Amino acid sequence: MPLYLALLCVGALIGVGVASIRYKDRADVTRLVYGLTGGLCAAIFLAVIVPRGAHVLQTTLPLGLPWIGMRFRIDALSAFFLAVVNLGGAAASVYAIGYGAHEKSPMRVLPFFPAFIAGMNGVVMADDAFTFLVAWEFMSLSSWALVISHHDHAENRAAAYIYLLMASFGTFCLLMAFGVLGGATGAHDFDTIRAIPKDAWKSGLVLALVILGAGSKAGLVPLHIWLPLAHPAAPSHVSALMSGVMTKVAIYGFIRMAFDLLGPPAFWWSIHPLAFGAASALIGVLFATVQSDLKKLLAYSTIENVGIIFVALGLALAFKANGQALPAALAFTAALFHVFNHALFKSTLFFGAGAVLGATGEKNIEKLGGLIRSMPKTAFVFLGGCMAIAALPPLNGFVSEWLVFQAILLSPSLPQWILKLLTPAVGVTLALSAALGAGAYVRAFGVVFLGRPRSDAAEQAQETDQWSLRAMFALIALCLLAGITPSFMIDTISPAAAEYVGGRMPAQSQIGWFTIAPIAESRSSYNGLLVFAFIGLSAFAMAQTIKKFFPRPLRRAPPWDCGYVDPTPASQYTASSFAQPVRRALGAVAFSAREKLDMPLPGETRAAHFSVEIGDRFIDYIYAPLTKAVLFCAGRLNVVNFLSIQEYIALVFAALVFLLILVAL
């Protein structure tokens, strides 16, 4: 039975983490742990994608609190997210067999890596509030241990501290949401929660708490501050899991609450995910455009893509609330398709960043360059990942973003004027984000892999190991496969759409040549296979034409600058100069940029110095004042530590009276 097999594998993942401590002195412990973790993830993946007779699988295990147990469930939605989690986990494990061999302190990572994957699986399979919150906290704590694994650096310790604070805040919000859902009866299992009638004010409160709880883990603006700090601090295979997979588990939590446990939606539920999603997409890509840290750049692009997913989910809520099943199914399918796609290409990019970091020791793209010569395979895969995340056909990122825009184009049918005005504005924001994102990924690939090496480390780089390359090539192959045959993914997602929004897209497998039509072929359609064939044939024809009619031999010459030989790589276009127009024109929307120029006077021989400092307005205007307020209150409350025994008794008595009055009311 798939459910019992998945639970057995989750238990085995925890066992692998514990056993790694016992056998830490074995020379092959790293390869053994990652190999077993990858095998268990593959087993869960196969268990949930193989067709099964029962539509919903449920069970209760005698664990946790007495007389309550822990309930687990697999339906169409959780099966999809289980596939995403374990596909990402298997790829990260294969990559880590090679990457993890260079880890200086492997025992800071090995026990928690399989536990992290087990926690994510537990969240997706949970069927009651207790199990969900326990698995959620287990996932948060194990990932925090991975973030702080390189704790010898002060910035990593700060990143782990902020991540722990935000994770605790998110868990608290979800705990309050389940408390409101359970009501006075204290219901905790999801079946009972579904059956409880919900007042409008309770639904609104729960939705706000869920956006705060799940949004903080997913990286929604303005709850995103931990994400660009924690992802660069963690090892690269962990960063890939956190960015490509863990954020999707948070999205699953939002879907489970908003589309399932809260009952039939009201139209205004869609306003929050639409607004926060659009803001996240724009601000995330603006920050990504100006980053010099490669892993931080990828982390900010995760914020952008999470915003796109929340926009699609907001549209699905709006259409569902108005009884428009087909547009709701289109938006919901687009969201889940982008969940799958982002897990693939973001893991690929983080793997590529890890390969670059391992070969050069540098995360600053200003000190890289020319790596396409020494790391051609990594460069090829990273280019494919950049094309996919930039939504260029025929790769998979284009399909899901195209479906999102198709759903936006159906928004004029919504009857509420606020949605008629908001949705086109969101569409314009996503279009701007897509254009800026393409520029950001061109900048990332060009500065890192093209040109000439800007440092000795970049000049001496060598290709990464075979295990890492296998994982990267497997993921980029899946990106291409999902892009040219998207009909299979759409039909796979359709059962979840039918269950949670009451409709499904037309069966895409019945349309010839892998063409997809969101509504009908007469309205709009796309064929990734034909686009791929056209690109391939055009490139081949152009290459043959040049070879036949212009058969010039390959010629190498020294670099030049306006007719003069250019002896230094310092004259190349830098990442900062590439981002300067965007930084000056649009940077004020998201951040405060301070440019410092130290120009020597005429006659001085010292070098000029130029630097840019990027500030986060959300930290300056929200979190910094909040931190000051907390410290102020803590200082005032410190007097409680020095009360007399009589004052303590009076304080306890007053608190008891207050609580009794509160209960009576």
C-alpha positions as CSV (number, residue, x, y, z in Angstrom):
1,M,0.0,0.0,0.0
2,P,1.6,3.3,-1.0
3,L,0.7,5.1,2.2
4,Y,2.3,2.5,4.5
5,L,5.4,2.3,2.2
6,A,5.8,6.0,2.3
7,L,5.5,6.1,6.1
8,L,8.0,3.2,6.4
9,C,10.4,5.1,4.2
10,V,10.0,8.3,6.3
11,G,10.8,6.3,9.4
12,A,13.8,4.8,7.6
13,L,15.0,8.3,6.7
14,I,15.0,9.3,10.4
15,G,16.8,6.0,11.1
16,V,19.5,6.8,8.5
17,G,20.1,10.1,10.2
18,V,20.5,8.5,13.6
19,A,22.7,5.7,12.3
20,S,25.0,8.2,10.7
21,I,26.0,9.3,14.2
22,R,26.6,5.7,15.3
23,Y,28.9,5.0,12.3
24,K,30.5,8.4,11.9
25,D,34.0,6.9,11.9
26,R,33.4,4.9,8.7
27,A,35.3,6.2,5.7
28,D,32.3,5.8,3.4
29,V,29.7,7.2,5.8
30,T,29.0,10.2,3.6
31,R,28.4,8.2,0.4
32,L,26.4,5.6,2.4
33,V,24.0,8.2,4.0
34,Y,23.4,10.1,0.8
35,G,23.0,6.9,-1.2
36,L,20.4,5.5,1.3
37,T,18.6,8.8,1.4
38,G,18.4,9.0,-2.4
39,G,17.1,5.4,-2.5
40,L,14.4,6.0,0.1
41,C,13.3,9.2,-1.7
42,A,13.1,7.3,-5.0
43,A,11.0,4.6,-3.3
44,I,8.4,7.2,-2.0
45,F,8.4,8.9,-5.4
46,L,7.6,5.7,-7.2
47,A,5.0,4.7,-4.6
48,V,3.0,7.9,-5.2
49,I,3.2,8.1,-9.0
50,V,2.2,4.5,-9.6
51,P,-1.5,4.4,-10.3
52,R,-3.5,3.1,-7.4
53,G,-7.1,1.9,-6.9
54,A,-8.1,4.0,-3.9
55,H,-8.5,7.7,-4.5
56,V,-7.8,8.6,-0.9
57,L,-5.6,6.6,1.5
58,Q,-5.8,7.1,5.2
59,T,-4.4,5.5,8.4
60,T,-3.8,6.3,12.0
61,L,-0.7,5.3,13.9
62,P,-0.5,5.0,17.7
63,L,2.1,7.7,18.1
64,G,2.1,11.1,19.6
65,L,-0.4,12.0,22.3
66,P,-2.3,9.2,24.1
67,W,-5.8,8.3,22.7
68,I,-5.2,10.6,19.8
69,G,-2.6,9.1,17.6
70,M,-1.2,10.5,14.4
71,R,-3.3,10.5,11.3
72,F,-1.8,10.3,7.8
73,R,-3.5,10.7,4.4
74,I,-2.5,10.6,0.7
75,D,-4.9,12.2,-1.9
76,A,-4.3,13.7,-5.3
77,L,-2.9,16.9,-3.9
78,S,-0.6,15.3,-1.3
79,A,0.6,12.7,-3.8
80,F,1.7,15.5,-6.2
81,F,3.6,17.3,-3.5
82,L,5.1,14.0,-2.3
83,A,6.4,13.5,-5.8
84,V,8.0,17.0,-5.8
85,V,9.6,16.6,-2.4
86,N,11.1,13.2,-3.1
87,L,12.2,14.0,-6.6
88,G,14.1,17.0,-5.3
89,G,15.4,14.9,-2.3
90,A,16.7,12.1,-4.6
91,A,18.4,14.6,-6.9
92,A,20.0,16.5,-4.0
93,S,21.2,13.2,-2.5
94,V,22.9,12.1,-5.8
95,Y,24.5,15.5,-6.1
96,A,25.7,15.4,-2.5
97,I,27.5,12.1,-3.0
98,G,30.1,14.0,-4.9
99,Y,29.6,17.5,-3.3
100,G,29.5,16.2,0.2
101,A,32.8,14.5,-0.1
102,H,34.5,17.9,0.2
103,E,32.6,18.9,3.4
104,K,35.0,19.8,6.1
105,S,32.7,18.7,9.0
106,P,30.3,16.1,7.5
107,M,28.7,15.2,10.8
108,R,27.2,18.6,11.1
109,V,25.2,17.8,8.0
110,L,24.7,14.1,7.6
111,P,22.3,13.4,10.6
112,F,20.0,16.3,9.7
113,F,19.8,15.9,5.9
114,P,17.6,12.8,5.8
115,A,15.7,14.1,8.8
116,F,14.9,17.3,6.9
117,I,13.4,15.3,4.0
118,A,11.5,13.1,6.5
119,G,10.0,16.2,8.0
120,M,8.8,17.6,4.7
121,N,7.2,14.3,3.8
122,G,5.5,14.2,7.2
123,V,3.9,17.7,6.6
124,V,2.5,16.6,3.3
125,M,1.0,13.4,4.6
126,A,-0.4,14.8,7.9
127,D,-4.2,14.5,8.3
128,D,-4.6,16.3,11.7
129,A,-3.4,19.5,13.2
130,F,-1.1,17.8,15.8
131,T,0.7,15.7,13.2
132,F,1.0,18.7,10.8
133,L,2.5,21.0,13.4
134,V,4.9,18.4,14.8
135,A,6.2,17.6,11.3
136,W,6.3,21.3,10.4
137,E,8.4,22.0,13.5
138,F,10.6,19.0,12.8
139,M,11.2,20.2,9.3
140,S,12.0,23.7,10.6
141,L,14.5,22.6,13.3
142,S,16.3,20.1,11.1
143,S,16.7,22.7,8.3
144,W,17.9,25.2,10.9
145,A,20.6,22.7,12.0
146,L,21.7,22.5,8.3
147,V,21.8,26.3,8.0
148,I,24.0,26.7,11.0
149,S,26.3,23.7,10.0
150,H,29.0,26.2,8.9
151,H,28.8,28.1,12.2
152,D,32.4,29.3,12.2
153,H,31.3,32.3,10.1
154,A,29.5,35.1,11.9
155,E,27.1,35.8,9.0
156,N,26.0,32.1,9.0
157,R,25.2,32.3,12.7
158,A,23.2,35.5,12.2
159,A,21.3,33.9,9.3
160,A,20.4,30.8,11.3
161,Y,19.2,33.0,14.2
162,I,16.9,35.0,11.9
163,Y,15.7,31.9,10.2
164,L,14.8,30.3,13.6
165,L,12.9,33.5,14.7
166,M,10.9,33.5,11.5
167,A,10.2,29.8,11.6
168,S,9.0,30.1,15.2
169,F,6.7,33.0,14.2
170,G,5.3,30.9,11.3
171,T,4.6,27.9,13.5
172,F,2.9,30.1,16.1
173,C,0.6,31.6,13.4
174,L,-0.3,28.1,12.1
175,L,-0.9,27.0,15.7
176,M,-3.3,29.9,16.2
177,A,-5.0,29.1,12.8
178,F,-5.7,25.5,13.8
179,G,-6.9,26.7,17.2
180,V,-9.5,29.0,15.5
181,L,-10.5,26.2,13.1
182,G,-11.0,23.7,15.9
183,G,-13.3,26.0,17.8
184,A,-14.6,25.4,21.2
185,T,-14.8,21.6,20.5
186,G,-11.0,21.5,20.2
187,A,-11.2,19.4,16.9
188,H,-7.8,18.6,15.6
189,D,-8.4,16.0,12.8
190,F,-9.0,17.4,9.3
191,D,-12.2,15.5,8.7
192,T,-13.8,17.1,11.7
193,I,-12.4,20.5,10.9
194,R,-13.9,20.3,7.4
195,A,-17.4,19.5,8.9
196,I,-17.4,22.5,11.3
197,P,-19.4,25.5,10.1
198,K,-17.2,28.6,9.7
199,D,-18.2,32.1,10.4
200,A,-17.0,34.8,8.0
201,W,-14.8,36.5,10.6
202,K,-13.2,33.2,11.6
203,S,-12.4,32.4,8.0
204,G,-10.8,35.8,7.5
205,L,-8.7,35.5,10.6
206,V,-7.6,32.0,9.7
207,L,-6.7,33.1,6.2
208,A,-4.6,35.9,7.6
209,L,-2.8,33.6,10.0
210,V,-2.2,31.0,7.2
211,I,-0.7,33.7,4.9
212,L,1.6,34.8,7.8
213,G,2.5,31.2,8.8
214,A,2.9,29.6,5.4
215,G,4.1,32.8,3.7
216,S,6.9,33.2,6.2
217,K,8.2,29.8,5.3
218,A,7.6,30.3,1.5
219,G,9.3,33.7,1.5
220,L,6.5,36.0,0.7
221,V,7.3,39.7,0.9
222,P,7.6,41.2,3.6
223,L,8.2,37.9,5.4
224,H,11.2,37.0,3.2
225,I,14.1,38.5,5.1
226,W,15.4,35.0,6.3
227,L,15.5,33.5,2.9
228,P,18.4,35.4,1.2
229,L,20.4,34.9,4.4
230,A,19.8,31.3,5.1
231,H,20.1,29.9,1.6
232,P,23.7,31.1,1.0
233,A,24.7,30.0,4.5
234,A,23.6,26.3,4.0
235,P,25.6,23.8,1.9
236,S,24.6,24.0,-1.8
237,H,22.6,20.7,-1.8
238,V,20.7,21.9,1.3
239,S,20.1,25.3,-0.4
240,A,18.6,23.4,-3.4
241,L,16.2,21.6,-1.0
242,M,15.2,24.6,0.9
243,S,14.7,26.8,-2.1
244,G,13.3,24.2,-4.5
245,V,11.4,22.0,-2.2
246,M,10.8,23.4,1.3
247,T,9.1,26.5,0.0
248,K,6.7,24.2,-1.9
249,V,5.8,22.4,1.3
250,A,4.8,25.9,2.7
251,I,2.7,26.4,-0.4
252,Y,1.1,23.0,0.2
253,G,0.2,24.2,3.7
254,F,-1.5,27.3,2.3
255,I,-3.4,25.2,-0.3
256,R,-4.5,22.7,2.3
257,M,-5.9,25.4,4.5
258,A,-7.4,27.8,2.0
259,F,-8.8,25.3,-0.6
260,D,-9.7,22.5,1.7
261,L,-10.1,23.1,5.5
262,L,-11.7,26.6,5.3
263,G,-14.6,25.4,3.1
264,P,-16.1,27.4,0.2
265,P,-14.1,30.6,-0.4
266,A,-15.4,34.2,-0.6
267,F,-14.1,36.4,-3.4
268,W,-12.1,38.6,-1.1
269,W,-9.9,35.7,0.0
270,S,-8.1,36.1,-3.3
271,I,-7.0,39.7,-2.7
272,H,-4.3,38.8,-0.2
273,P,-2.4,36.2,-2.3
274,L,-2.8,38.3,-5.4
275,A,-1.3,41.4,-3.8
276,F,1.4,39.7,-1.8
277,G,2.3,37.5,-4.7
278,A,2.7,40.4,-7.1
279,A,4.8,42.3,-4.6
280,S,7.0,39.3,-4.0
281,A,7.5,38.7,-7.8
282,L,8.6,42.3,-8.5
283,I,10.7,42.9,-5.4
284,G,12.3,39.5,-5.5
285,V,13.5,40.0,-9.1
286,L,14.7,43.6,-8.4
287,F,16.9,42.3,-5.6
288,A,18.1,39.4,-7.7
289,T,19.1,41.9,-10.5
290,V,21.6,43.7,-8.2
291,Q,23.1,40.8,-6.2
292,S,26.8,40.0,-6.5
293,D,26.5,36.8,-4.3
294,L,25.5,34.0,-6.7
295,K,23.6,32.0,-4.1
296,K,21.9,35.1,-2.8
297,L,20.8,36.0,-6.3
298,L,19.2,32.6,-6.7
299,A,17.5,33.0,-3.3
300,Y,15.9,36.2,-4.3
301,S,14.7,34.7,-7.6
302,T,12.9,32.1,-5.4
303,I,11.0,34.9,-3.8
304,E,10.0,36.0,-7.3
305,N,8.8,32.5,-8.3
306,V,6.9,32.0,-5.1
307,G,5.1,35.2,-5.8
308,I,4.1,33.9,-9.3
309,I,2.6,30.8,-7.6
310,F,0.7,32.8,-5.1
311,V,-0.7,35.0,-7.9
312,A,-2.0,31.8,-9.6
313,L,-3.5,30.5,-6.4
314,G,-5.2,33.8,-5.8
315,L,-6.8,33.7,-9.2
316,A,-7.9,30.1,-8.5
317,L,-9.6,31.3,-5.3
318,A,-11.3,34.2,-7.1
319,F,-12.7,32.0,-9.9
320,K,-13.7,29.3,-7.5
321,A,-15.6,31.8,-5.3
322,N,-17.6,32.9,-8.4
323,G,-18.4,29.4,-9.5
324,Q,-16.2,29.5,-12.6
325,A,-14.8,26.0,-12.5
326,L,-12.8,26.0,-15.8
327,P,-10.8,29.2,-15.2
328,A,-10.3,28.1,-11.6
329,A,-8.9,24.8,-12.8
330,L,-6.6,26.6,-15.2
331,A,-5.1,28.9,-12.5
332,F,-4.8,26.0,-10.0
333,T,-3.1,23.8,-12.6
334,A,-0.7,26.7,-13.5
335,A,0.2,27.1,-9.9
336,L,1.0,23.4,-9.3
337,F,2.8,23.1,-12.6
338,H,5.0,26.1,-11.6
339,V,5.6,24.4,-8.3
340,F,7.0,21.3,-10.1
341,N,9.0,23.4,-12.6
342,H,10.6,25.7,-10.0
343,A,11.7,22.6,-8.0
344,L,13.5,21.4,-11.1
345,F,15.3,24.4,-12.4
346,K,16.0,26.1,-9.1
347,S,17.6,22.9,-7.8
348,T,19.6,22.8,-11.1
349,L,20.8,26.3,-10.6
350,F,21.8,25.8,-6.9
351,F,23.7,22.7,-7.9
352,G,25.5,24.7,-10.6
353,A,26.3,27.4,-8.0
354,G,27.6,24.7,-5.7
355,A,29.8,23.4,-8.4
356,V,31.2,26.9,-9.1
357,L,31.8,27.4,-5.3
358,G,33.5,24.1,-5.0
359,A,35.8,24.8,-8.0
360,T,36.7,28.4,-7.1
361,G,35.8,29.0,-3.5
362,E,34.0,32.2,-4.7
363,K,30.3,33.2,-4.4
364,N,31.0,36.7,-5.5
365,I,30.3,36.8,-9.3
366,E,32.5,39.9,-9.7
367,K,35.5,37.6,-9.0
368,L,34.5,34.9,-11.5
369,G,34.4,34.8,-15.3
370,G,35.6,32.6,-18.1
371,L,34.4,29.4,-16.4
372,I,32.9,28.1,-19.6
373,R,36.4,27.0,-20.7
374,S,37.3,25.1,-17.6
375,M,33.8,24.0,-16.6
376,P,32.0,23.5,-19.9
377,K,29.5,20.9,-18.6
378,T,28.5,22.9,-15.6
379,A,28.2,26.0,-17.9
380,F,25.9,24.1,-20.2
381,V,23.6,22.9,-17.4
382,F,23.6,26.4,-15.7
383,L,22.7,28.0,-19.0
384,G,19.8,25.6,-19.4
385,G,18.6,26.4,-15.9
386,C,18.8,30.1,-16.6
387,M,16.7,29.6,-19.8
388,A,14.1,27.6,-17.9
389,I,13.8,30.1,-15.0
390,A,13.7,33.0,-17.5
391,A,10.6,31.3,-19.1
392,L,12.2,30.8,-22.5
393,P,10.6,28.2,-24.7
394,P,10.9,25.2,-25.2
395,L,11.8,24.7,-21.5
396,N,9.3,24.1,-18.7
397,G,9.3,27.5,-17.1
398,F,7.6,29.1,-20.2
399,V,4.7,26.7,-20.0
400,S,3.6,27.3,-16.5
401,E,4.1,31.1,-16.7
402,W,2.2,31.1,-20.0
403,L,-0.7,29.2,-18.2
404,V,-0.7,31.9,-15.5
405,F,-1.0,34.7,-18.0
406,Q,-3.8,32.7,-19.8
407,A,-5.6,32.7,-16.4
408,I,-5.1,36.4,-16.0
409,L,-6.6,37.0,-19.4
410,L,-9.8,35.4,-18.2
411,S,-10.1,37.8,-15.3
412,P,-12.5,40.2,-17.0
413,S,-15.2,37.6,-16.5
414,L,-15.0,38.1,-12.7
415,P,-18.0,40.2,-11.5
416,Q,-16.3,42.1,-8.6
417,W,-14.8,45.4,-9.6
418,I,-11.9,45.2,-7.2
419,L,-10.8,42.1,-8.9
420,K,-11.3,43.6,-12.3
421,L,-8.9,46.4,-11.4
422,L,-6.5,44.4,-9.3
423,T,-5.9,41.5,-11.7
424,P,-4.7,43.5,-14.7
425,A,-2.3,45.4,-12.4
426,V,-1.0,42.1,-11.2
427,G,-0.6,40.9,-14.8
428,V,1.5,44.0,-15.7
429,T,3.6,43.4,-12.6
430,L,4.3,39.8,-13.6
431,A,5.1,40.8,-17.1
432,L,7.6,43.4,-15.8
433,S,9.0,40.8,-13.4
434,A,9.5,38.3,-16.3
435,A,11.4,40.9,-18.3
436,L,13.6,41.9,-15.4
437,G,14.2,38.2,-14.5
438,A,15.5,37.5,-18.0
439,G,18.0,40.3,-17.6
440,A,19.1,39.0,-14.2
441,Y,19.8,35.5,-15.4
442,V,21.6,36.8,-18.5
443,R,23.8,38.8,-16.1
444,A,24.4,35.8,-13.8
445,F,25.4,33.5,-16.6
446,G,27.4,36.0,-18.6
447,V,29.5,37.3,-15.7
448,V,30.2,33.9,-14.2
449,F,30.9,31.8,-17.3
450,L,31.7,34.2,-20.2
451,G,34.5,36.7,-20.7
452,R,37.9,36.2,-19.0
453,P,38.7,35.1,-15.4
454,R,38.7,38.0,-13.0
455,S,40.7,36.2,-10.3
456,D,43.3,33.4,-9.9
457,A,40.6,31.1,-8.4
458,A,38.5,31.4,-11.5
459,E,41.5,30.9,-13.8
460,Q,42.5,27.7,-12.0
461,A,39.0,26.2,-11.7
462,Q,38.3,22.6,-12.8
463,E,35.1,20.7,-13.7
464,T,33.1,19.3,-10.9
465,D,32.7,15.6,-10.0
466,Q,30.6,13.1,-12.0
467,W,28.0,12.6,-9.3
468,S,27.2,16.3,-9.3
469,L,27.1,16.4,-13.1
470,R,24.7,13.4,-13.2
471,A,22.2,15.1,-10.9
472,M,22.4,18.4,-12.8
473,F,22.0,16.7,-16.2
474,A,19.1,14.6,-15.0
475,L,17.2,17.7,-13.8
476,I,17.8,19.8,-16.9
477,A,16.6,16.8,-19.0
478,L,13.4,16.8,-17.0
479,C,13.1,20.6,-17.5
480,L,13.3,20.0,-21.3
481,L,10.9,17.0,-21.1
482,A,8.3,18.9,-19.1
483,G,8.6,21.8,-21.6
484,I,8.1,19.8,-24.8
485,T,5.5,17.4,-23.4
486,P,3.5,19.5,-20.9
487,S,0.3,17.7,-21.6
488,F,1.3,14.8,-19.3
489,M,1.9,17.1,-16.4
490,I,-1.3,19.0,-16.9
491,D,-3.3,15.7,-17.0
492,T,-1.5,14.5,-13.9
493,I,-2.4,17.7,-12.0
494,S,-6.1,17.6,-13.2
495,P,-7.4,15.2,-10.5
496,A,-6.1,17.6,-7.7
497,A,-7.8,20.5,-9.5
498,A,-11.0,18.6,-9.9
499,E,-11.0,17.8,-6.2
500,Y,-10.1,21.3,-4.8
501,V,-11.6,23.8,-7.3
502,G,-14.4,21.7,-8.7
503,G,-13.2,21.6,-12.3
504,R,-10.4,20.4,-14.6
505,M,-8.8,21.5,-17.8
506,P,-9.7,19.6,-21.0
507,A,-7.8,16.4,-21.3
508,Q,-4.6,17.5,-23.0
509,S,-3.6,13.9,-24.0
510,Q,-6.4,13.9,-26.6
511,I,-4.8,16.8,-28.5
512,G,-2.3,15.7,-31.1
513,W,1.4,16.4,-31.2
514,F,1.6,17.3,-27.5
515,T,-0.2,20.5,-28.1
516,I,-1.8,22.1,-25.0
517,A,-5.0,24.2,-25.1
518,P,-5.9,25.8,-21.7
519,I,-9.5,26.4,-22.7
520,A,-9.9,25.4,-26.4
521,E,-7.7,25.1,-29.4
522,S,-9.6,27.9,-31.2
523,R,-8.8,30.3,-28.3
524,S,-5.1,29.7,-27.5
525,S,-2.7,26.8,-27.8
526,Y,1.0,26.0,-27.5
527,N,3.2,23.2,-28.8
528,G,6.6,22.9,-27.1
529,L,7.6,20.0,-29.3
530,L,7.2,22.0,-32.5
531,V,9.1,25.0,-30.9
532,F,11.9,22.6,-30.0
533,A,12.0,21.1,-33.4
534,F,12.0,24.5,-35.1
535,I,14.9,25.8,-32.9
536,G,16.9,22.6,-33.4
537,L,16.4,22.6,-37.2
538,S,17.1,26.3,-37.5
539,A,20.3,26.1,-35.6
540,F,21.4,23.1,-37.6
541,A,20.6,24.8,-40.9
542,M,22.4,27.9,-39.9
543,A,25.5,26.0,-38.8
544,Q,25.6,24.1,-42.0
545,T,25.2,27.2,-44.1
546,I,28.0,29.0,-42.3
547,K,30.2,25.9,-42.6
548,K,29.6,25.6,-46.4
549,F,29.6,29.2,-47.5
550,F,32.0,30.8,-45.0
551,P,34.5,28.1,-44.2
552,R,36.9,30.2,-42.2
553,P,39.2,28.4,-39.8
554,L,39.1,29.1,-36.1
555,R,41.3,32.0,-35.3
556,R,42.4,33.2,-31.8
557,A,43.6,36.7,-31.1
558,P,44.3,38.7,-28.0
559,P,41.4,40.7,-26.5
560,W,41.2,44.3,-27.8
561,D,39.6,47.6,-26.7
562,C,38.8,50.1,-29.5
563,G,41.7,48.9,-31.6
564,Y,44.2,48.5,-28.8
565,V,45.2,45.3,-27.1
566,D,43.4,44.9,-23.8
567,P,45.9,43.4,-21.3
568,T,43.7,43.2,-18.2
569,P,40.4,41.5,-17.4
570,A,39.5,44.5,-15.2
571,S,38.3,46.4,-18.2
572,Q,35.4,43.9,-18.8
573,Y,31.8,44.8,-18.1
574,T,31.1,44.0,-14.5
575,A,28.0,42.7,-12.8
576,S,27.5,46.1,-11.0
577,S,27.7,48.0,-14.3
578,F,25.3,45.6,-15.9
579,A,22.7,46.2,-13.2
580,Q,23.3,49.9,-12.9
581,P,20.4,51.1,-15.2
582,V,17.9,48.9,-13.3
583,R,19.3,49.9,-10.0
584,R,19.0,53.6,-10.7
585,A,15.6,53.5,-12.5
586,L,13.6,50.9,-10.4
587,G,15.7,50.3,-7.3
588,A,13.8,52.9,-5.2
589,V,10.7,50.6,-5.4
590,A,12.3,47.8,-3.4
591,F,15.6,48.9,-1.9
592,S,17.8,51.9,-1.0
593,A,21.0,51.9,-3.0
594,R,23.9,54.1,-1.9
595,E,26.7,54.6,-4.3
596,K,30.2,55.7,-3.1
597,L,32.8,57.0,-5.5
598,D,36.3,57.8,-4.5
599,M,37.8,59.6,-7.5
600,P,41.5,60.7,-7.2
601,L,42.2,64.3,-8.1
602,P,44.1,65.2,-11.3
603,G,47.8,64.3,-10.8
604,E,47.2,61.6,-8.2
605,T,48.3,58.1,-9.0
606,R,46.1,56.2,-6.6
607,A,43.3,54.0,-8.0
608,A,39.7,55.1,-8.0
609,H,37.2,53.2,-5.9
610,F,33.5,52.7,-6.5
611,S,31.1,50.7,-4.2
612,V,27.4,50.2,-3.9
613,E,25.5,49.4,-0.7
614,I,22.1,47.8,-1.1
615,G,19.6,48.3,1.8
616,D,16.4,46.4,2.4
617,R,13.5,48.9,3.1
618,F,11.5,46.1,4.8
619,I,14.3,45.6,7.4
620,D,14.7,49.4,7.9
621,Y,11.0,50.3,8.2
622,I,9.4,47.1,9.7
623,Y,11.9,44.8,11.4
624,A,14.3,47.3,12.8
625,P,11.6,49.4,14.6
626,L,9.9,46.1,15.7
627,T,13.3,44.9,17.2
628,K,13.7,48.2,19.0
629,A,10.2,48.0,20.4
630,V,10.8,44.5,21.7
631,L,14.1,45.5,23.3
632,F,12.4,48.5,24.9
633,C,9.6,46.4,26.3
634,A,12.0,43.8,27.5
635,G,14.0,46.4,29.3
636,R,10.9,47.8,31.1
637,L,9.7,44.3,32.0
638,N,13.1,43.5,33.5
639,V,11.9,45.0,36.8
640,V,9.7,41.9,37.3
641,N,13.0,40.0,38.1
642,F,13.5,42.1,41.2
643,L,10.0,42.1,42.9
644,S,9.4,41.0,46.5
645,I,7.5,37.9,47.4
646,Q,4.4,39.9,48.3
647,E,4.5,41.6,44.9
648,Y,4.9,38.3,43.1
649,I,1.8,36.9,44.9
650,A,-0.2,40.1,44.0
651,L,0.9,39.8,40.4
652,V,-0.1,36.1,40.1
653,F,-3.5,37.0,41.8
654,A,-4.2,39.8,39.3
655,A,-3.3,37.6,36.4
656,L,-5.7,34.9,37.7
657,V,-8.5,37.4,38.0
658,F,-7.9,38.7,34.5
659,L,-8.0,35.2,33.0
660,L,-11.2,34.3,34.9
661,I,-12.9,37.4,33.5
662,L,-11.6,36.7,30.0
663,V,-13.0,33.1,30.2
664,A,-16.3,34.4,31.5
665,L,-16.7,36.8,28.7
